[in-house]
């Protein structure tokens, strides 16, 4: 195991291990724009833009309610910082949820597909 890319001291997955990064967007259109950009840049093999949900949370000492669109990003741990940066750039919230969860087990073919689809394409020059 290695240490995480953002400097926390707890051990996490290695850079080539699959992770699911979760976030929420306030609307489907912005969530789909993020999904397309992540896949276009090969930062994600697949992005699930789920149905709207209701979120309840505390923000600035007030209980808030919001309808949000959950987004699940399948990628490799080594891509976390780039995914985080893109989410922050495209997200309208002051403090967007961006959480990475390690994938402990998975169908080997699917795990390999995540790796294949998030690796840079060979340079054709």
TAVEN-V759614 format. One record per residue. N is the residue number from 0. PHI is phi in degrees with one decimal (NA if undefined). D_FIRST is the distance of its C-alpha to the first C-alpha in whole Angstrom. Layout:
BEGIN
N;PHI;D_FIRST
N;PHI;D_FIRST
END
This chain:
BEGIN
0;NA;0
1;-115.1;4
2;-90.4;7
3;-68.5;9
4;-73.6;12
5;-106.2;15
6;93.1;14
7;-71.2;13
8;-87.6;12
9;-81.8;10
10;-68.2;6
11;-134.0;6
12;-66.9;6
13;-76.9;5
14;-56.7;9
15;-92.9;11
16;-83.2;10
17;-66.6;13
18;-136.9;14
19;-112.9;18
20;-102.2;19
21;-109.1;22
22;-150.4;25
23;-132.9;29
24;-119.0;32
25;-75.1;35
26;-152.5;37
27;-66.0;36
28;-61.0;37
29;-70.3;35
30;-65.3;32
31;-67.6;33
32;-62.0;33
33;-61.4;30
34;-56.7;29
35;-61.9;31
36;-64.3;30
37;-62.3;26
38;-71.4;27
39;-57.6;29
40;-84.5;27
41;60.0;24
42;-87.8;22
43;-143.8;22
44;-78.8;23
45;-154.5;25
46;-129.9;26
47;-93.9;28
48;-102.5;30
49;-87.6;31
50;-69.7;35
51;-56.4;36
52;-132.6;35
53;-102.6;36
54;-113.8;34
55;-125.2;35
56;-156.3;33
57;-96.8;34
58;-140.8;35
59;52.8;37
60;67.4;38
61;-125.1;40
62;-81.5;39
63;-113.7;38
64;-129.1;38
65;-148.3;37
66;-88.8;37
67;-135.3;34
68;-110.3;33
69;-69.6;29
70;-128.9;27
71;-114.5;24
72;-111.0;22
73;-96.9;20
74;-153.4;18
75;-103.8;14
76;-53.8;12
77;-63.4;13
78;-92.5;16
79;-53.3;16
80;-62.7;18
81;-69.4;21
82;-63.9;21
83;-56.4;21
84;-61.1;24
85;-66.5;26
86;-59.3;26
87;-61.9;27
88;-66.2;30
89;-94.2;31
90;-93.2;31
91;-81.2;34
92;-75.6;33
93;-63.6;32
94;-134.5;29
95;-72.7;28
96;-71.7;25
97;-141.7;22
98;-128.7;19
99;-102.5;16
100;-120.6;15
101;-65.5;12
102;-95.4;14
103;-75.2;13
104;-145.6;16
105;-174.8;18
106;-58.1;21
107;-53.6;20
108;-62.7;22
109;-69.3;22
110;-61.2;18
111;-65.9;19
112;-60.4;22
113;-57.9;19
114;-60.8;18
115;-59.2;21
116;-81.1;23
117;-111.8;20
118;-92.3;21
119;-60.1;23
120;-70.5;27
121;-61.5;28
122;-70.3;30
123;-94.7;34
124;-87.5;36
END
